[in-house]
Amino acid sequence: MIIDTHCHLDDDRYINDLDEVLERAKESGVTKFIIPGADPKSLERAVMLSEEYKEIYFAVGVHPYHAEEYNREFLEKFITHPKCVAVGECGLDYYRLPKDRDEIEEEKRLQKEIFIDQIKLANKFKLPLIVHIRDASIDSLNILKEYAGDKGGVLHCYNANEELLKLSNSFYYGIGGVLTFKNAKKLVKVYHKIPQDRVLIETDAPYLTPHPHRGKRNEPSYTRLILSKMMELSDIDESIIYQNSIKLFDKIENNT
C-alpha cells in the first residue's frame, strides 16, 4: 500500500477525469491521497474533494509564491475539518526573487513572516507541517529549528541539501519523481543517507512527472515508478514507507 503524501488533485488538470486518475492509482496500490494547500483559491475545492472521496485528505497552507494572499483566519475555517491532516505547503522559495536589492529583501521578509506564522498555526492545532524549500535551505533550516513543534513534518520534494538532514529527528523527507531524473545525481547520492524510517513518497502531481513520462501530466499511479527507483537504490520496503506516512499524518490512520 502507498499513500501519495503530496498531490494537487484540486488542480484544474484533473477536473475532467479525476475518477479515472484515482482508479489507476488504486490499481497501482495507492490507497490514500493528501492534497497540500498551496493557493487559497483552490482550498475549498480540496475540501470538497475530501468530502466526496473517502480516500482523499487535505492540508491548509499557502505556498511562498502566494504569500501576499495569506489569510490566517481563512485557513482556520478549515483546519479543524476531520479530513485536514497538516499545515502547508508552506516555506521559502528564493528561486524567482526580484532583481532589485530592496525588493529582494522585502520578498524574503514577507516569505519568512508567513512561513513562521503557518508554523505557529500548526503548533496551535498540533498538526504536522508540509514544507516547501527551494534555494533557501539555510534560512528554512534556521526557522524550523527555532519554531517547529513536536509534530514536525515533511520536507516536500527534498532538495538533497545535507544540512537539512539535521532535522531528521522530527522531520520526514518527501521523495518524488526527481529521483528518477537523469540529472538527479545529487539526490541519488544523498538518498541513502536518509534514515529509512524518515522517508515518504509523493508525486507532486501534476508536476515533476517521473521518467519515462516526463513532459506529461503527473498522477498518483506513478508512485510505482518512484518506489521502483527507491528500491533500486536501497533495500527499503513499501510497508516502511506506508507506516512512515500514517505515523506522521496520524489523522489519516484515525479515519480509515
Contacts in CASP RR format, 6 or more apart in sequence:
PFRMAT RR
TARGET T0000
AUTHOR 0000-0000-0000
METHOD contacts of the structure
MODEL  1
MIIDTHCHLDDDRYINDLDEVLERAKESGVTKFIIPGADPKSLERAVMLS
EEYKEIYFAVGVHPYHAEEYNREFLEKFITHPKCVAVGECGLDYYRLPKD
RDEIEEEKRLQKEIFIDQIKLANKFKLPLIVHIRDASIDSLNILKEYAGD
KGGVLHCYNANEELLKLSNSFYYGIGGVLTFKNAKKLVKVYHKIPQDRVL
IETDAPYLTPHPHRGKRNEPSYTRLILSKMMELSDIDESIIYQNSIKLFD
KIENNT
1 29 0 8 1.000
1 30 0 8 1.000
1 31 0 8 1.000
1 238 0 8 1.000
1 239 0 8 1.000
1 242 0 8 1.000
2 28 0 8 1.000
2 29 0 8 1.000
2 30 0 8 1.000
2 31 0 8 1.000
2 201 0 8 1.000
2 223 0 8 1.000
2 224 0 8 1.000
2 227 0 8 1.000
2 238 0 8 1.000
2 241 0 8 1.000
2 242 0 8 1.000
3 30 0 8 1.000
3 31 0 8 1.000
3 32 0 8 1.000
3 33 0 8 1.000
3 34 0 8 1.000
3 200 0 8 1.000
3 201 0 8 1.000
3 242 0 8 1.000
3 245 0 8 1.000
3 246 0 8 1.000
3 249 0 8 1.000
3 252 0 8 1.000
4 25 0 8 1.000
4 30 0 8 1.000
4 32 0 8 1.000
4 33 0 8 1.000
4 34 0 8 1.000
4 201 0 8 1.000
4 202 0 8 1.000
4 203 0 8 1.000
4 205 0 8 1.000
4 220 0 8 1.000
4 223 0 8 1.000
5 34 0 8 1.000
5 154 0 8 1.000
5 174 0 8 1.000
5 200 0 8 1.000
5 201 0 8 1.000
5 202 0 8 1.000
5 245 0 8 1.000
5 249 0 8 1.000
6 34 0 8 1.000
6 36 0 8 1.000
6 89 0 8 1.000
6 130 0 8 1.000
6 154 0 8 1.000
6 156 0 8 1.000
6 157 0 8 1.000
6 174 0 8 1.000
6 202 0 8 1.000
6 203 0 8 1.000
6 204 0 8 1.000
7 33 0 8 1.000
7 34 0 8 1.000
7 35 0 8 1.000
7 202 0 8 1.000
7 203 0 8 1.000
7 204 0 8 1.000
7 205 0 8 1.000
7 219 0 8 1.000
7 220 0 8 1.000
8 35 0 8 1.000
8 36 0 8 1.000
8 38 0 8 1.000
8 42 0 8 1.000
8 204 0 8 1.000
8 205 0 8 1.000
8 206 0 8 1.000
8 207 0 8 1.000
9 18 0 8 1.000
9 21 0 8 1.000
9 33 0 8 1.000
9 35 0 8 1.000
9 46 0 8 1.000
9 49 0 8 1.000
9 56 0 8 1.000
9 205 0 8 1.000
9 220 0 8 1.000
10 35 0 8 1.000
10 42 0 8 1.000
10 43 0 8 1.000
10 45 0 8 1.000
10 46 0 8 1.000
10 49 0 8 1.000
10 58 0 8 1.000
11 42 0 8 1.000
11 205 0 8 1.000
11 206 0 8 1.000
13 206 0 8 1.000
13 217 0 8 1.000
14 21 0 8 1.000
14 206 0 8 1.000
18 49 0 8 1.000
21 219 0 8 1.000
21 220 0 8 1.000
21 221 0 8 1.000
22 33 0 8 1.000
22 53 0 8 1.000
22 55 0 8 1.000
22 220 0 8 1.000
24 219 0 8 1.000
24 220 0 8 1.000
24 221 0 8 1.000
25 33 0 8 1.000
25 219 0 8 1.000
25 220 0 8 1.000
25 221 0 8 1.000
25 223 0 8 1.000
27 221 0 8 1.000
28 220 0 8 1.000
28 221 0 8 1.000
28 223 0 8 1.000
28 224 0 8 1.000
29 224 0 8 1.000
30 220 0 8 1.000
30 221 0 8 1.000
30 223 0 8 1.000
31 55 0 8 1.000
32 55 0 8 1.000
32 56 0 8 1.000
32 57 0 8 1.000
32 245 0 8 1.000
32 252 0 8 1.000
33 55 0 8 1.000
33 56 0 8 1.000
33 57 0 8 1.000
33 220 0 8 1.000
34 56 0 8 1.000
34 57 0 8 1.000
34 58 0 8 1.000
34 59 0 8 1.000
34 85 0 8 1.000
34 86 0 8 1.000
34 130 0 8 1.000
34 249 0 8 1.000
34 252 0 8 1.000
35 46 0 8 1.000
35 49 0 8 1.000
35 50 0 8 1.000
35 56 0 8 1.000
35 57 0 8 1.000
35 58 0 8 1.000
35 59 0 8 1.000
36 58 0 8 1.000
36 59 0 8 1.000
36 61 0 8 1.000
36 86 0 8 1.000
36 88 0 8 1.000
36 89 0 8 1.000
36 130 0 8 1.000
36 156 0 8 1.000
37 43 0 8 1.000
37 46 0 8 1.000
37 58 0 8 1.000
37 59 0 8 1.000
37 60 0 8 1.000
37 61 0 8 1.000
37 62 0 8 1.000
37 63 0 8 1.000
37 88 0 8 1.000
37 89 0 8 1.000
37 130 0 8 1.000
38 61 0 8 1.000
38 62 0 8 1.000
38 63 0 8 1.000
38 66 0 8 1.000
38 88 0 8 1.000
38 89 0 8 1.000
39 62 0 8 1.000
39 63 0 8 1.000
39 66 0 8 1.000
39 69 0 8 1.000
40 61 0 8 1.000
40 62 0 8 1.000
40 66 0 8 1.000
40 69 0 8 1.000
40 70 0 8 1.000
40 71 0 8 1.000
40 74 0 8 1.000
40 75 0 8 1.000
41 69 0 8 1.000
43 58 0 8 1.000
43 60 0 8 1.000
43 61 0 8 1.000
43 74 0 8 1.000
43 75 0 8 1.000
43 78 0 8 1.000
46 58 0 8 1.000
47 58 0 8 1.000
47 78 0 8 1.000
47 81 0 8 1.000
47 83 0 8 1.000
49 56 0 8 1.000
49 58 0 8 1.000
50 56 0 8 1.000
50 57 0 8 1.000
50 58 0 8 1.000
50 81 0 8 1.000
50 83 0 8 1.000
51 83 0 8 1.000
54 255 0 8 1.000
56 83 0 8 1.000
57 83 0 8 1.000
57 84 0 8 1.000
57 85 0 8 1.000
57 249 0 8 1.000
57 251 0 8 1.000
57 252 0 8 1.000
57 255 0 8 1.000
58 78 0 8 1.000
58 81 0 8 1.000
58 83 0 8 1.000
58 84 0 8 1.000
58 85 0 8 1.000
59 84 0 8 1.000
59 85 0 8 1.000
59 86 0 8 1.000
59 87 0 8 1.000
59 88 0 8 1.000
59 89 0 8 1.000
59 130 0 8 1.000
60 75 0 8 1.000
60 78 0 8 1.000
60 79 0 8 1.000
60 84 0 8 1.000
60 86 0 8 1.000
60 87 0 8 1.000
60 88 0 8 1.000
61 75 0 8 1.000
61 87 0 8 1.000
61 88 0 8 1.000
61 89 0 8 1.000
61 90 0 8 1.000
61 118 0 8 1.000
61 130 0 8 1.000
62 69 0 8 1.000
62 70 0 8 1.000
62 75 0 8 1.000
62 88 0 8 1.000
62 90 0 8 1.000
62 114 0 8 1.000
62 118 0 8 1.000
63 89 0 8 1.000
63 90 0 8 1.000
63 91 0 8 1.000
63 93 0 8 1.000
63 132 0 8 1.000
64 90 0 8 1.000
64 91 0 8 1.000
64 92 0 8 1.000
64 93 0 8 1.000
64 111 0 8 1.000
64 114 0 8 1.000
64 115 0 8 1.000
64 132 0 8 1.000
65 93 0 8 1.000
65 96 0 8 1.000
67 110 0 8 1.000
67 111 0 8 1.000
67 114 0 8 1.000
68 110 0 8 1.000
70 114 0 8 1.000
70 117 0 8 1.000
70 118 0 8 1.000
72 117 0 8 1.000
72 121 0 8 1.000
75 87 0 8 1.000
75 118 0 8 1.000
75 121 0 8 1.000
76 121 0 8 1.000
78 84 0 8 1.000
79 87 0 8 1.000
79 121 0 8 1.000
79 125 0 8 1.000
79 127 0 8 1.000
80 125 0 8 1.000
82 251 0 8 1.000
82 255 0 8 1.000
83 251 0 8 1.000
83 255 0 8 1.000
84 127 0 8 1.000
84 251 0 8 1.000
85 127 0 8 1.000
85 128 0 8 1.000
85 249 0 8 1.000
85 251 0 8 1.000
85 252 0 8 1.000
86 122 0 8 1.000
86 127 0 8 1.000
86 128 0 8 1.000
86 129 0 8 1.000
86 130 0 8 1.000
86 153 0 8 1.000
86 249 0 8 1.000
87 118 0 8 1.000
87 119 0 8 1.000
87 121 0 8 1.000
87 122 0 8 1.000
87 125 0 8 1.000
87 127 0 8 1.000
87 128 0 8 1.000
87 129 0 8 1.000
87 130 0 8 1.000
88 118 0 8 1.000
88 122 0 8 1.000
88 129 0 8 1.000
88 130 0 8 1.000
88 131 0 8 1.000
88 132 0 8 1.000
89 130 0 8 1.000
89 131 0 8 1.000
89 132 0 8 1.000
89 156 0 8 1.000
90 114 0 8 1.000
90 115 0 8 1.000
90 118 0 8 1.000
90 119 0 8 1.000
90 129 0 8 1.000
90 130 0 8 1.000
90 131 0 8 1.000
90 132 0 8 1.000
91 111 0 8 1.000
91 115 0 8 1.000
91 118 0 8 1.000
91 131 0 8 1.000
91 132 0 8 1.000
91 133 0 8 1.000
91 136 0 8 1.000
91 140 0 8 1.000
92 108 0 8 1.000
92 111 0 8 1.000
92 112 0 8 1.000
92 115 0 8 1.000
92 132 0 8 1.000
92 133 0 8 1.000
92 134 0 8 1.000
92 136 0 8 1.000
92 139 0 8 1.000
92 140 0 8 1.000
92 143 0 8 1.000
93 111 0 8 1.000
93 132 0 8 1.000
93 133 0 8 1.000
93 134 0 8 1.000
93 135 0 8 1.000
93 136 0 8 1.000
94 108 0 8 1.000
94 111 0 8 1.000
94 134 0 8 1.000
94 135 0 8 1.000
94 136 0 8 1.000
94 139 0 8 1.000
95 134 0 8 1.000
95 135 0 8 1.000
97 103 0 8 1.000
97 104 0 8 1.000
97 107 0 8 1.000
97 108 0 8 1.000
98 104 0 8 1.000
98 107 0 8 1.000
108 139 0 8 1.000
111 136 0 8 1.000
112 139 0 8 1.000
112 143 0 8 1.000
115 140 0 8 1.000
115 143 0 8 1.000
116 143 0 8 1.000
116 147 0 8 1.000
118 129 0 8 1.000
119 129 0 8 1.000
119 143 0 8 1.000
119 144 0 8 1.000
119 147 0 8 1.000
119 148 0 8 1.000
119 149 0 8 1.000
120 147 0 8 1.000
122 128 0 8 1.000
122 129 0 8 1.000
122 148 0 8 1.000
122 149 0 8 1.000
122 151 0 8 1.000
123 147 0 8 1.000
123 148 0 8 1.000
123 149 0 8 1.000
123 151 0 8 1.000
126 151 0 8 1.000
127 151 0 8 1.000
127 251 0 8 1.000
128 151 0 8 1.000
128 152 0 8 1.000
128 153 0 8 1.000
128 154 0 8 1.000
128 248 0 8 1.000
128 249 0 8 1.000
129 148 0 8 1.000
129 151 0 8 1.000
129 152 0 8 1.000
129 153 0 8 1.000
129 154 0 8 1.000
130 153 0 8 1.000
130 154 0 8 1.000
130 156 0 8 1.000
131 140 0 8 1.000
131 144 0 8 1.000
131 153 0 8 1.000
131 154 0 8 1.000
131 155 0 8 1.000
131 156 0 8 1.000
131 171 0 8 1.000
132 156 0 8 1.000
132 157 0 8 1.000
133 140 0 8 1.000
133 155 0 8 1.000
133 156 0 8 1.000
133 159 0 8 1.000
133 161 0 8 1.000
133 164 0 8 1.000
134 159 0 8 1.000
137 159 0 8 1.000
137 161 0 8 1.000
137 163 0 8 1.000
137 164 0 8 1.000
138 163 0 8 1.000
140 164 0 8 1.000
141 163 0 8 1.000
141 164 0 8 1.000
141 166 0 8 1.000
141 167 0 8 1.000
144 167 0 8 1.000
144 171 0 8 1.000
145 166 0 8 1.000
145 167 0 8 1.000
148 170 0 8 1.000
148 171 0 8 1.000
149 170 0 8 1.000
150 170 0 8 1.000
151 170 0 8 1.000
152 170 0 8 1.000
152 171 0 8 1.000
152 248 0 8 1.000
153 170 0 8 1.000
153 171 0 8 1.000
153 172 0 8 1.000
153 248 0 8 1.000
154 171 0 8 1.000
154 172 0 8 1.000
154 173 0 8 1.000
154 174 0 8 1.000
154 200 0 8 1.000
154 248 0 8 1.000
155 164 0 8 1.000
155 167 0 8 1.000
155 171 0 8 1.000
155 172 0 8 1.000
155 173 0 8 1.000
155 174 0 8 1.000
156 174 0 8 1.000
156 202 0 8 1.000
156 204 0 8 1.000
157 174 0 8 1.000
157 176 0 8 1.000
157 178 0 8 1.000
157 202 0 8 1.000
157 204 0 8 1.000
157 208 0 8 1.000
158 164 0 8 1.000
158 173 0 8 1.000
158 174 0 8 1.000
158 175 0 8 1.000
158 187 0 8 1.000
158 194 0 8 1.000
159 187 0 8 1.000
160 186 0 8 1.000
160 187 0 8 1.000
160 189 0 8 1.000
160 190 0 8 1.000
160 191 0 8 1.000
162 190 0 8 1.000
162 193 0 8 1.000
164 171 0 8 1.000
164 173 0 8 1.000
165 190 0 8 1.000
165 193 0 8 1.000
165 194 0 8 1.000
168 194 0 8 1.000
168 195 0 8 1.000
168 198 0 8 1.000
171 198 0 8 1.000
172 198 0 8 1.000
172 199 0 8 1.000
172 200 0 8 1.000
172 244 0 8 1.000
172 248 0 8 1.000
173 194 0 8 1.000
173 198 0 8 1.000
173 199 0 8 1.000
173 200 0 8 1.000
174 199 0 8 1.000
174 200 0 8 1.000
174 201 0 8 1.000
174 202 0 8 1.000
175 191 0 8 1.000
175 194 0 8 1.000
175 199 0 8 1.000
175 200 0 8 1.000
175 201 0 8 1.000
175 202 0 8 1.000
175 226 0 8 1.000
175 230 0 8 1.000
176 201 0 8 1.000
176 202 0 8 1.000
176 203 0 8 1.000
176 204 0 8 1.000
176 208 0 8 1.000
176 210 0 8 1.000
176 226 0 8 1.000
177 203 0 8 1.000
177 204 0 8 1.000
177 208 0 8 1.000
177 209 0 8 1.000
177 210 0 8 1.000
177 211 0 8 1.000
177 218 0 8 1.000
177 222 0 8 1.000
177 225 0 8 1.000
177 226 0 8 1.000
177 229 0 8 1.000
178 184 0 8 1.000
178 187 0 8 1.000
178 208 0 8 1.000
179 187 0 8 1.000
179 188 0 8 1.000
179 191 0 8 1.000
179 210 0 8 1.000
179 226 0 8 1.000
179 229 0 8 1.000
179 230 0 8 1.000
179 233 0 8 1.000
180 210 0 8 1.000
180 211 0 8 1.000
180 225 0 8 1.000
180 226 0 8 1.000
180 229 0 8 1.000
181 210 0 8 1.000
181 211 0 8 1.000
181 214 0 8 1.000
182 211 0 8 1.000
188 233 0 8 1.000
191 230 0 8 1.000
191 233 0 8 1.000
191 234 0 8 1.000
192 233 0 8 1.000
192 234 0 8 1.000
196 234 0 8 1.000
196 236 0 8 1.000
196 240 0 8 1.000
197 240 0 8 1.000
197 244 0 8 1.000
198 244 0 8 1.000
199 230 0 8 1.000
199 236 0 8 1.000
199 240 0 8 1.000
199 241 0 8 1.000
199 244 0 8 1.000
200 241 0 8 1.000
200 244 0 8 1.000
200 245 0 8 1.000
200 248 0 8 1.000
201 223 0 8 1.000
201 226 0 8 1.000
201 227 0 8 1.000
201 230 0 8 1.000
201 241 0 8 1.000
201 245 0 8 1.000
202 223 0 8 1.000
203 210 0 8 1.000
203 218 0 8 1.000
203 219 0 8 1.000
203 220 0 8 1.000
203 222 0 8 1.000
203 223 0 8 1.000
203 226 0 8 1.000
204 218 0 8 1.000
205 217 0 8 1.000
205 218 0 8 1.000
205 219 0 8 1.000
205 220 0 8 1.000
205 222 0 8 1.000
206 217 0 8 1.000
206 218 0 8 1.000
206 219 0 8 1.000
207 218 0 8 1.000
208 218 0 8 1.000
209 215 0 8 1.000
209 216 0 8 1.000
209 217 0 8 1.000
209 218 0 8 1.000
209 222 0 8 1.000
210 218 0 8 1.000
210 222 0 8 1.000
210 225 0 8 1.000
210 226 0 8 1.000
210 229 0 8 1.000
211 225 0 8 1.000
212 225 0 8 1.000
213 222 0 8 1.000
213 225 0 8 1.000
227 238 0 8 1.000
227 241 0 8 1.000
230 236 0 8 1.000
230 241 0 8 1.000
245 252 0 8 1.000
246 252 0 8 1.000
246 253 0 8 1.000
END
